[in-house]
Amino acid sequence: MSKDDLRHSLEELFSNFKPPSPEGKEEPAPPPPEPESPLPSARPQPPTLSGPPTLIEPPSAREGEGGEEELPSALIGARVTSVRDRLIGIVLVISTLLVVATLLIFTSIGEMEKAVAALHEDSARLAWVLKAHNSAVALIGVLQDEAASQDPVRFVERTKGALEALDQTLAQVEESAFTLPPDDTLRSALIQFRDDLGSVRILAENLLEEARQGNWGAVYDYTRPEYLGFHRSRITNAVEEVQAAAFEREESHLARIEQARETVRTIPVVWGSVIALTLIGTAVATIRSIAQPIERLTEATARLATGHLEERVPVERADEFGRLAAAFNKMAEELQAYYTELEERVAERTRALQEANAALQRRAVLLEASAEIGRVITSIFDVDELLRRTVNLIRERFGFYHAGIFLIDESGEWAVLREATGEAGEKMKAQGHRLRVGGTSMVGWTALHRKPRIALDVGEDAVHFDNPLLPYTRSEVTLPLMVGGRLLGVLDVQSTEEAAFNEDDVRALQSMADQIAVALENARRLSDEALLLEATSPIYRASRRLTTATTLEEVSEVVIATVAETGVDGCIIALFEPPGAERPETIHFIASWRRDEQTTIPPGIRVPISASHMRVDRMQRLWSLADVQSPSFLTEEEIAFFRRAGVGAVANIPLRIGERPIGFVVAYRLRPGAFPESALRLYEALIDQASLALERARLLEATRRRVEIEATLRALSDRLARAVDMGTVLRSVAEGLGEALHATGVYVELGPGMLIDRSAGGEQ
């Protein structure tokens, strides 16, 4: 499992996760996201969670500009005996000295409030910066993901949606920047961050225009990982500069708060020493009225920090301590609501990952069952026995209600049932059951169009043939049996459950149907003339080895060994990329061999189609040349290429699934000379079996990679589900990422003042 695949999956897992603000600081609620237009999907996606969690709205947004905490109704309107009122009584006794002290105290308190307000503003700015960063990263992700699809409608819709989200946050970042003084470093950092986001926005708009004009080459050039990684790095660096500037401002504000707090603590002690003994009783009473609520609040804060989110402080007074207790209670309520929502979202994500993992495991089971059936049927060369074993194995391994194989008759007008499962199948064979090609039946439709067809509910399908011998059928799928563009018949599979088939089932069954077609064609070829029998013998050996090969390397070794038996001097195997694309963009050379062990083309090389010496359409046909130097259909460039490689005679063997090309095999000799007819027959017979084996190996490899990624994510989600507080959640994330990526250190940063560092040296 590559680190890029794991990183991409982890970004999907935590893309909607937003932890609560550190140290009780509340962050402003983001604007509601714009609804995205639904886009068609080529294959079913694992369940995903909907938009980001609803953030707790800060008190200042709900209660007006003052941001005052609400008091219990019994205390509203009551006479407030504040600390200031008590101090005034002492001031009357100790005259002007205590008045001066009182003025200093309130001056410090005002400075503290200004510093706290500035901290809130900086926190809000950081929140918008992080949201803008996420929007920009999401936009880059959309550009990278959708560039490969070459679907202009999907590309434009998703890119415009991501641009709109970026514009909203970009406007907020710009507005918050211009509220700062011109010489402030944070303002400069915000403006630089805005400019970096603007460059990403301009890139996206240019790519939108290129996509509308169908210039996918330019789109691909500007969505290369290194190019987008450069923009992503610039944005991340800009965010770090903004955070650094914000941290500098935070230290300044905290210093002001600490200085004011020190002044508030010092003045009562200094001036209290001057108070006469006659005022000792008043001072003690005043101190007691202050100490008790602070102690209660301290104890409640300590319990809240240990995970007791239900902790509340009774509000019994209408003074500053009463409002402080009310603010504490409100903070605790919001934190509890946030944590509850986080637990629910983690549980929901865990369920989604489990469902996706179950789907992947089902796909792996289907592919393994298909491979098992392929190994069995390739060893049978009697047509009737082959068909009988095939339908029974399909029913046993997949657990379907009914399976049948129709073969096209000599007229090409009827699909005749040759084999089917169960008593119903025996009755239909005895009756000579057949369906017209193109008639009102799924078998007839598939035979006409040569494409699979699924009926998730047979009662709603217009072309379903209602067979009274199969009364319990609720869903059905039919697949063509194709060999080299020729239709041999149709595979019909039925289930007693509605919507029993999905796209993974169809791919697995289609792969198996292709193997059945190849096995059926091989069985028919056994009765041909001696020339065909001569080519069949090595194909038989290759077929048995191909059915057991599970990796691209194993399949390549079988193909090279088979081709080498024909007396050639070298062989090259290449696949078109991306897999399944109608227009391949790259040629991937996966294997090469030369009898004299000289280096030809190293395996693993990828060559763009535009830079290839051979025309792609020529590599998709079976052809041979006894002498590449003699006049032929080759171009001068192609002849020069073969001359430089020392090739005298060459044969091209296309690889295709049905009518879709997936690559080619080149066999060559160093000296001119015609290829024997038996060798050409062998190459022709090798096309379908090698193609199916390579495609199956590629699917198995992709499935294994996806299962590994999902297992890693599921383990990380299980850790998060067991977490009991925010510290445990973040520690679990750090440990899970460190183990998955084999990293020496992991840093999880939530905001100013909160940093979890997990490394080989310990935790902080």
TAQUIBEL-V205768 format. One record per residue. N is the residue number from 1. RES is the residue in one small letter. NEAR is the number of other ideal C-beta (glycine too) atoms within 8 Angstrom. Layout:
{{N,RES,NEAR} {N,RES,NEAR}}
This chain:
{{1,m,7} {2,s,6} {3,k,6} {4,d,6} {5,d,10} {6,l,13} {7,r,9} {8,h,8} {9,s,12} {10,l,12} {11,e,9} {12,e,8} {13,l,12} {14,f,8} {15,s,8} {16,n,9} {17,f,8} {18,k,6} {19,p,8} {20,p,10} {21,s,10} {22,p,10} {23,e,6} {24,g,7} {25,k,11} {26,e,10} {27,e,10} {28,p,9} {29,a,10} {30,p,9} {31,p,5} {32,p,4} {33,p,7} {34,e,7} {35,p,4} {36,e,6} {37,s,6} {38,p,4} {39,l,7} {40,p,5} {41,s,6} {42,a,3} {43,r,6} {44,p,8} {45,q,6} {46,p,9} {47,p,8} {48,t,7} {49,l,8} {50,s,3} {51,g,4} {52,p,8} {53,p,8} {54,t,6} {55,l,9} {56,i,10} {57,e,6} {58,p,10} {59,p,10} {60,s,9} {61,a,8} {62,r,6} {63,e,10} {64,g,6} {65,e,4} {66,g,5} {67,g,7} {68,e,7} {69,e,9} {70,e,6} {71,l,11} {72,p,7} {73,s,5} {74,a,5} {75,l,11} {76,i,8} {77,g,3} {78,a,7} {79,r,4} {80,v,7} {81,t,6} {82,s,8} {83,v,9} {84,r,8} {85,d,9} {86,r,12} {87,l,12} {88,i,9} {89,g,9} {90,i,14} {91,v,11} {92,l,6} {93,v,12} {94,i,11} {95,s,8} {96,t,5} {97,l,9} {98,l,13} {99,v,9} {100,v,8} {101,a,12} {102,t,12} {103,l,8} {104,l,10} {105,i,13} {106,f,9} {107,t,8} {108,s,13} {109,i,10} {110,g,8} {111,e,12} {112,m,13} {113,e,8} {114,k,9} {115,a,13} {116,v,10} {117,a,8} {118,a,10} {119,l,12} {120,h,10} {121,e,10} {122,d,14} {123,s,13} {124,a,11} {125,r,15} {126,l,13} {127,a,11} {128,w,13} {129,v,14} {130,l,9} {131,k,11} {132,a,15} {133,h,11} {134,n,9} {135,s,14} {136,a,13} {137,v,10} {138,a,11} {139,l,16} {140,i,12} {141,g,9} {142,v,12} {143,l,14} {144,q,10} {145,d,8} {146,e,12} {147,a,13} {148,a,7} {149,s,8} {150,q,7} {151,d,7} {152,p,9} {153,v,6} {154,r,11} {155,f,15} {156,v,11} {157,e,10} {158,r,12} {159,t,16} {160,k,9} {161,g,12} {162,a,13} {163,l,12} {164,e,9} {165,a,13} {166,l,15} {167,d,9} {168,q,10} {169,t,13} {170,l,14} {171,a,8} {172,q,11} {173,v,16} {174,e,10} {175,e,8} {176,s,13} {177,a,12} {178,f,7} {179,t,6} {180,l,10} {181,p,5} {182,p,5} {183,d,4} {184,d,10} {185,t,7} {186,l,14} {187,r,13} {188,s,9} {189,a,13} {190,l,16} {191,i,9} {192,q,10} {193,f,16} {194,r,12} {195,d,8} {196,d,12} {197,l,14} {198,g,9} {199,s,10} {200,v,14} {201,r,13} {202,i,8} {203,l,11} {204,a,13} {205,e,9} {206,n,9} {207,l,15} {208,l,12} {209,e,8} {210,e,12} {211,a,14} {212,r,8} {213,q,6} {214,g,6} {215,n,8} {216,w,10} {217,g,6} {218,a,9} {219,v,13} {220,y,11} {221,d,8} {222,y,11} {223,t,11} {224,r,8} {225,p,6} {226,e,6} {227,y,10} {228,l,12} {229,g,8} {230,f,8} {231,h,13} {232,r,11} {233,s,8} {234,r,10} {235,i,15} {236,t,9} {237,n,8} {238,a,12} {239,v,12} {240,e,8} {241,e,11} {242,v,15} {243,q,10} {244,a,9} {245,a,13} {246,a,13} {247,f,9} {248,e,10} {249,r,12} {250,e,12} {251,e,8} {252,s,8} {253,h,13} {254,l,10} {255,a,8} {256,r,12} {257,i,12} {258,e,8} {259,q,10} {260,a,13} {261,r,10} {262,e,8} {263,t,11} {264,v,12} {265,r,8} {266,t,8} {267,i,11} {268,p,10} {269,v,8} {270,v,8} {271,w,12} {272,g,8} {273,s,6} {274,v,6} {275,i,11} {276,a,6} {277,l,4} {278,t,5} {279,l,11} {280,i,8} {281,g,6} {282,t,11} {283,a,11} {284,v,8} {285,a,8} {286,t,12} {287,i,8} {288,r,8} {289,s,9} {290,i,10} {291,a,8} {292,q,8} {293,p,13} {294,i,9} {295,e,8} {296,r,11} {297,l,13} {298,t,8} {299,e,8} {300,a,12} {301,t,9} {302,a,8} {303,r,9} {304,l,11} {305,a,6} {306,t,7} {307,g,6} {308,h,7} {309,l,9} {310,e,6} {311,e,9} {312,r,7} {313,v,10} {314,p,6} {315,v,11} {316,e,4} {317,r,9} {318,a,10} {319,d,10} {320,e,7} {321,f,11} {322,g,14} {323,r,12} {324,l,10} {325,a,15} {326,a,13} {327,a,10} {328,f,12} {329,n,11} {330,k,11} {331,m,10} {332,a,13} {333,e,8} {334,e,11} {335,l,12} {336,q,10} {337,a,9} {338,y,10} {339,y,12} {340,t,8} {341,e,10} {342,l,13} {343,e,9} {344,e,8} {345,r,12} {346,v,11} {347,a,9} {348,e,9} {349,r,11} {350,t,13} {351,r,9} {352,a,12} {353,l,14} {354,q,9} {355,e,10} {356,a,11} {357,n,12} {358,a,8} {359,a,11} {360,l,12} {361,q,9} {362,r,9} {363,r,11} {364,a,12} {365,v,8} {366,l,13} {367,l,14} {368,e,8} {369,a,11} {370,s,14} {371,a,11} {372,e,10} {373,i,14} {374,g,14} {375,r,10} {376,v,10} {377,i,14} {378,t,13} {379,s,6} {380,i,11} {381,f,6} {382,d,7} {383,v,8} {384,d,8} {385,e,8} {386,l,14} {387,l,12} {388,r,9} {389,r,11} {390,t,14} {391,v,15} {392,n,10} {393,l,12} {394,i,15} {395,r,14} {396,e,7} {397,r,9} {398,f,9} {399,g,5} {400,f,11} {401,y,9} {402,h,15} {403,a,14} {404,g,13} {405,i,17} {406,f,15} {407,l,9} {408,i,12} {409,d,10} {410,e,3} {411,s,5} {412,g,6} {413,e,6} {414,w,10} {415,a,16} {416,v,11} {417,l,13} {418,r,10} {419,e,12} {420,a,14} {421,t,11} {422,g,8} {423,e,5} {424,a,12} {425,g,14} {426,e,9} {427,k,9} {428,m,13} {429,k,12} {430,a,6} {431,q,6} {432,g,6} {433,h,8} {434,r,10} {435,l,13} {436,r,10} {437,v,12} {438,g,7} {439,g,7} {440,t,5} {441,s,11} {442,m,14} {443,v,13} {444,g,16} {445,w,12} {446,t,15} {447,a,17} {448,l,8} {449,h,7} {450,r,8} {451,k,6} {452,p,11} {453,r,11} {454,i,9} {455,a,12} {456,l,9} {457,d,10} {458,v,11} {459,g,5} {460,e,6} {461,d,10} {462,a,3} {463,v,10} {464,h,11} {465,f,10} {466,d,5} {467,n,8} {468,p,5} {469,l,7} {470,l,10} {471,p,5} {472,y,6} {473,t,13} {474,r,10} {475,s,16} {476,e,14} {477,v,14} {478,t,14} {479,l,13} {480,p,15} {481,l,15} {482,m,14} {483,v,11} {484,g,7} {485,g,6} {486,r,6} {487,l,9} {488,l,11} {489,g,15} {490,v,13} {491,l,16} {492,d,14} {493,v,15} {494,q,11} {495,s,12} {496,t,7} {497,e,7} {498,e,7} {499,a,8} {500,a,11} {501,f,11} {502,n,7} {503,e,7} {504,d,12} {505,d,11} {506,v,13} {507,r,9} {508,a,13} {509,l,15} {510,q,10} {511,s,14} {512,m,13} {513,a,13} {514,d,14} {515,q,15} {516,i,13} {517,a,14} {518,v,14} {519,a,14} {520,l,15} {521,e,11} {522,n,15} {523,a,12} {524,r,9} {525,r,10} {526,l,9} {527,s,4} {528,d,8} {529,e,5} {530,a,5} {531,l,10} {532,l,10} {533,l,10} {534,e,9} {535,a,13} {536,t,12} {537,s,8} {538,p,10} {539,i,14} {540,y,9} {541,r,9} {542,a,15} {543,s,12} {544,r,10} {545,r,9} {546,l,13} {547,t,12} {548,t,7} {549,a,12} {550,t,8} {551,t,9} {552,l,11} {553,e,7} {554,e,10} {555,v,14} {556,s,11} {557,e,10} {558,v,14} {559,v,15} {560,i,12} {561,a,9} {562,t,13} {563,v,14} {564,a,10} {565,e,7} {566,t,12} {567,g,6} {568,v,13} {569,d,8} {570,g,13} {571,c,15} {572,i,12} {573,i,13} {574,a,12} {575,l,13} {576,f,13} {577,e,11} {578,p,8} {579,p,8} {580,g,4} {581,a,9} {582,e,2} {583,r,4} {584,p,11} {585,e,9} {586,t,11} {587,i,14} {588,h,12} {589,f,15} {590,i,10} {591,a,13} {592,s,12} {593,w,9} {594,r,11} {595,r,8} {596,d,5} {597,e,4} {598,q,5} {599,t,4} {600,t,8} {601,i,7} {602,p,7} {603,p,8} {604,g,7} {605,i,8} {606,r,9} {607,v,9} {608,p,9} {609,i,10} {610,s,4} {611,a,5} {612,s,10} {613,h,5} {614,m,8} {615,r,8} {616,v,10} {617,d,6} {618,r,10} {619,m,10} {620,q,9} {621,r,8} {622,l,10} {623,w,7} {624,s,11} {625,l,11} {626,a,9} {627,d,9} {628,v,14} {629,q,7} {630,s,7} {631,p,2} {632,s,6} {633,f,3} {634,l,8} {635,t,6} {636,e,5} {637,e,7} {638,e,11} {639,i,11} {640,a,8} {641,f,10} {642,f,12} {643,r,10} {644,r,6} {645,a,8} {646,g,6} {647,v,12} {648,g,12} {649,a,16} {650,v,12} {651,a,15} {652,n,13} {653,i,14} {654,p,12} {655,l,13} {656,r,12} {657,i,8} {658,g,8} {659,e,5} {660,r,7} {661,p,10} {662,i,12} {663,g,14} {664,f,11} {665,v,16} {666,v,11} {667,a,13} {668,y,15} {669,r,12} {670,l,8} {671,r,6} {672,p,9} {673,g,9} {674,a,6} {675,f,12} {676,p,8} {677,e,7} {678,s,10} {679,a,13} {680,l,12} {681,r,12} {682,l,13} {683,y,15} {684,e,9} {685,a,13} {686,l,15} {687,i,14} {688,d,14} {689,q,13} {690,a,16} {691,s,13} {692,l,15} {693,a,13} {694,l,14} {695,e,11} {696,r,14} {697,a,14} {698,r,11} {699,l,11} {700,l,12} {701,e,10} {702,a,8} {703,t,12} {704,r,9} {705,r,11} {706,r,9} {707,v,12} {708,e,9} {709,i,12} {710,e,13} {711,a,9} {712,t,12} {713,l,12} {714,r,12} {715,a,9} {716,l,15} {717,s,13} {718,d,9} {719,r,12} {720,l,12} {721,a,10} {722,r,7} {723,a,9} {724,v,5} {725,d,9} {726,m,8} {727,g,7} {728,t,9} {729,v,12} {730,l,12} {731,r,11} {732,s,13} {733,v,14} {734,a,13} {735,e,11} {736,g,11} {737,l,12} {738,g,13} {739,e,7} {740,a,10} {741,l,9} {742,h,5} {743,a,7} {744,t,5} {745,g,9} {746,v,11} {747,y,9} {748,v,9} {749,e,7} {750,l,9} {751,g,10} {752,p,11} {753,g,7} {754,m,9} {755,l,9} {756,i,13} {757,d,8} {758,r,11} {759,s,8} {760,a,4} {761,g,3} {762,g,4} {763,e,6} {764,q,5}}
